[in-house]
Amino acid sequence: MKENTIKNNTIRSYVKREGRLTSSQQYAIDNYWDRHGVDFSPACLVLQALYKRRAPLILDIGVGTGDSTFNHAQTHPENNYLAIEVHRPGVGQLLNNIESNNLTNIKISNNDVIDVLQNQIPDRAISQVFIFFADPWPKTKHQKRRLINDQLIELIKRKIARHGRLHIATDWQDYAKHIQRLCHSDPELINLSGNKLYSSPRPNWRIRTRYEARGLRLNHNVWDFCYGFNLNR
Ligand SMILES: C[S@@+](CC[C@H](N)C(=O)[O-])C[C@H]1O[C@@H](n2cnc3c(N)ncnc32)[C@H](O)[C@@H]1O
């Protein structure tokens, strides 16, 4: 696994406190990374060579243990998936799932999505972006760490294909309001729930992961947002 060694002063949306890997996660990283992992490199990926075919690319950002990516990829073999996760235990778990089910349409990056988008993804290459249950950073002093911010949206706008889609889900009302403020005022984003509506109906293809289940246990609502793009550049 090659991490990005270009250090910059960007505020990160995560803190690496990953604890110990289980022996099965370590085994997966040692044995399956070469087949399904994407090392960091400051050069654009050649997607057709990576997946050995041309297919719509779905970028799933912050996949945790990857259950949602895995489910979507298994039910949509016609798509290619790039799962991005900075914590290695989740990467190990997803590698095990990919390998035991012989999936060939998921690749995994173990780097910060900002570095991956800035360096490795060609412009206009992504068909859909998923950001499900990003860490909410609820304390005011930590909100600068939120993953969904101007920088990420600008990068997505550069990398998304013309008829691409951005799907977001959160169970934190304050994060939902933040997303609404950021995205609904952006003339290049189209709120596909309709201009007057706050959020979209829950898509039936999004499985309930443990993060959503925890939100529901805490009596949180869940907000889904779905955007198209109006890019004249
Ligand atoms: C709360 S979990 C959600 C997992 C999954 N999407 C789900 O719905 O179950 C958020 C994940 O995003 C990852 N993450 C946070 N910032 C990231 C970044 N900049 N690049 C890649 N992964 C990131 C965290 O490590 C964490 O595993």
The ligand as an SDF file (V2000), in Angstrom:
LIG
                    3D

 27 29  0  0  0  0  0  0  0  0999 V2000
  -19.1500    7.5630    9.3820 C   0  0  0  0  0  0  0  0  0  0  0  0
  -18.2540    6.6210    8.2290 S   0  0  0  0  0  0  0  0  0  0  0  0
  -19.4870    6.2230    6.9980 C   0  0  0  0  0  0  0  0  0  0  0  0
  -19.2020    4.9490    6.2710 C   0  0  0  0  0  0  0  0  0  0  0  0
  -20.1080    4.5770    5.1170 C   0  0  0  0  0  0  0  0  0  0  0  0
  -20.1930    5.5860    4.0850 N   0  0  0  0  0  0  0  0  0  0  0  0
  -21.5060    4.2220    5.5920 C   0  0  0  0  0  0  0  0  0  0  0  0
  -22.4460    4.8980    5.2090 O   0  0  0  0  0  0  0  0  0  0  0  0
  -21.6110    3.2520    6.3300 O   0  0  0  0  0  0  0  0  0  0  0  0
  -17.3030    7.9030    7.3960 C   0  0  0  0  0  0  0  0  0  0  0  0
  -15.9940    7.3570    6.8320 C   0  0  0  0  0  0  0  0  0  0  0  0
  -15.3650    8.3610    6.0380 O   0  0  0  0  0  0  0  0  0  0  0  0
  -13.9630    8.1860    6.1520 C   0  0  0  0  0  0  0  0  0  0  0  0
  -13.3120    9.4460    5.7350 N   0  0  0  0  0  0  0  0  0  0  0  0
  -13.4070   10.6430    6.3640 C   0  0  0  0  0  0  0  0  0  0  0  0
  -12.7430   11.5810    5.6930 N   0  0  0  0  0  0  0  0  0  0  0  0
  -12.2050   10.9660    4.6000 C   0  0  0  0  0  0  0  0  0  0  0  0
  -11.3940   11.4230    3.5260 C   0  0  0  0  0  0  0  0  0  0  0  0
  -11.0100   12.7030    3.4510 N   0  0  0  0  0  0  0  0  0  0  0  0
  -11.0210   10.5470    2.5720 N   0  0  0  0  0  0  0  0  0  0  0  0
  -11.4190    9.2570    2.6470 C   0  0  0  0  0  0  0  0  0  0  0  0
  -12.1820    8.7490    3.6520 N   0  0  0  0  0  0  0  0  0  0  0  0
  -12.5670    9.6120    4.6170 C   0  0  0  0  0  0  0  0  0  0  0  0
  -13.7610    7.8390    7.6160 C   0  0  0  0  0  0  0  0  0  0  0  0
  -12.5560    7.1500    7.8320 O   0  0  0  0  0  0  0  0  0  0  0  0
  -15.0040    6.9680    7.9060 C   0  0  0  0  0  0  0  0  0  0  0  0
  -14.7070    5.5930    7.7940 O   0  0  0  0  0  0  0  0  0  0  0  0
  1  2  1  0
  2  3  1  0
  2 10  1  0
  3  4  1  0
  4  5  1  0
  5  6  1  0
  5  7  1  0
  7  8  2  0
  7  9  1  0
 10 11  1  0
 11 12  1  0
 11 26  1  0
 12 13  1  0
 13 14  1  0
 13 24  1  0
 14 15  1  0
 14 23  1  0
 15 16  2  0
 16 17  1  0
 17 18  1  0
 17 23  2  0
 18 19  1  0
 18 20  2  0
 20 21  1  0
 21 22  2  0
 22 23  1  0
 24 25  1  0
 24 26  1  0
 26 27  1  0
M  CHG  2   2   1   9  -1
M  END
$$$$
